[in-house]
Amino acid sequence: MIYRDFLSLPMLRVCLKEKNNCNTMSSQPKKLSYSQGIVYALVCYVTWGLFPLFWKAITGIPAVNVLAHRIVWAFVFLLIWVFFTNRRTFISYVKQPKLLFRLGLAGFLISTNWGIYIYAVTNDHIVEAGLGYYINPLINVFLGYVFLKERLAILQKTAVALALTGVVYFTISYGNFPWISLLLAFTFGLYGLLKKKVNLESMPALTVETMMVFPFALAFLCYTAESSATSLFPSSALITSLLILSGLVTAIPLFWFGKSAQAIPLSTMGFIQYLSPTLQLLLGIFIYNETFGMEYLVCFVFVWAGLLFYTISILTGKKVTIAK
């Protein structure tokens, strides 16, 4: 995220002398240190890992209505945020019809991901949701192979195969396809793939994404407002406050994520990101007493083994290459 600094008088004098350098000097953001980037990443992923506590607190509201509120209030807060920080970039994105279509598709994907996650948390599937975010990095490898023609090293192929084995075992032994896990992994993976394709600034792009789905979310809330369970503003002041805060809860960790991504390597981010599903897994088992039987254990072991191979491939420099 790029912020415009106010010109001090000394800087103004320099700019008057060196007009060619004025824009460069005034637009350069203060670069974060590596340790600051680590702090931002830790706070971000710990917050995401503790999300079940927040969504569980919103009771008596259908998941789809919670999702609609999250979209509406996220757009409101993001719009205010971008207006004071980077509105020119936001406006430039809005003026491009092709880009609007792509960001609209991205908005649909991330909204679907949010909705599935809220459903999972509020319906006691936190462990399955955690599995989805463990699988996600391996899904990213698979999507890169399919859509970006990336050649995979043997370690990455092994990682994907192990994760697939775990999912197949779980499906056969438990008799229930882990659709929540895979939908979370694929929607977030496809969202990341699309974001990689457009390569835009994070917060202005996310504001446009939420803007594109905002009318549908607001229309849905208005349509269902007659029911007491789905009224636009529930009678409980606490629930209403939490629904409004869902916008900030969505926007602030994304800001932290953007700041950390500027300061630390992606490989480091890859390690820290496992904090989130790990915390979700622990919350699901020890706080909300969700079942974690042998089927889940074996599945997780295969996925964790796949992540180990994937991590080794990164540490040894066996990165994917683009097929010619």
Stockholm file with secondary structure:
# STOCKHOLM 1.0

chainA/1-324         MIYRDFLSLPMLRVCLKEKNNCNTMSSQPKKLSYSQGIVYALVCYVTWGLFPLFWKAITGIPAVNVLAHRIVWAFVFLLIWVFFTNRRTFISYVKQPKLLFRLGLAGFLISTNWGIYIYAVTNDHIVEAGLGYYINPLINVFLGYVFLKERLAILQKTAVALALTGVVYFTISYGNFPWISLLLAFTFGLYGLLKKKVNLESMPALTVETMMVFPFALAFLCYTAESSATSLFPSSALITSLLILSGLVTAIPLFWFGKSAQAIPLSTMGFIQYLSPTLQLLLGIFIYNETFGMEYLVCFVFVWAGLLFYTISILTGKKVTIAK
#=GR chainA/1-324 SS CCCCCCCCHHHHHHHHHCHHHHHHHHHCCCCCCHHHHHHHHHHHHHHHHTHHHHHHHSCSSCHHHHHHHHHHHHHHHHHHHHHHHCHHHHHHHHTCHHHHHHHHHHHHHHHHHHHHHHHHHHTTCHHHHHHHHHHHHHHHHHHHHHHSCEECCHHHHHHHHHHHHHHHHHHHHHSSCCHHHHHHHHHHHHHHHHHHHHCCCHHHHHHHHHHHHHHHHHHHHHHTTTSSTTCSSCSCHHHHHHHHHHHHHHHHHHHHHHHHHHHSCHHHHHHHTTHHHHHHHHIIIIISCCCCCHHHHHHHHHHHHHHHHHHHHHHTTCCCEECC
#=GC SS_cons         CCCCCCCCHHHHHHHHHCHHHHHHHHHCCCCCCHHHHHHHHHHHHHHHHTHHHHHHHSCSSCHHHHHHHHHHHHHHHHHHHHHHHCHHHHHHHHTCHHHHHHHHHHHHHHHHHHHHHHHHHHTTCHHHHHHHHHHHHHHHHHHHHHHSCEECCHHHHHHHHHHHHHHHHHHHHHSSCCHHHHHHHHHHHHHHHHHHHHCCCHHHHHHHHHHHHHHHHHHHHHHTTTSSTTCSSCSCHHHHHHHHHHHHHHHHHHHHHHHHHHHSCHHHHHHHTTHHHHHHHHIIIIISCCCCCHHHHHHHHHHHHHHHHHHHHHHTTCCCEECC
//
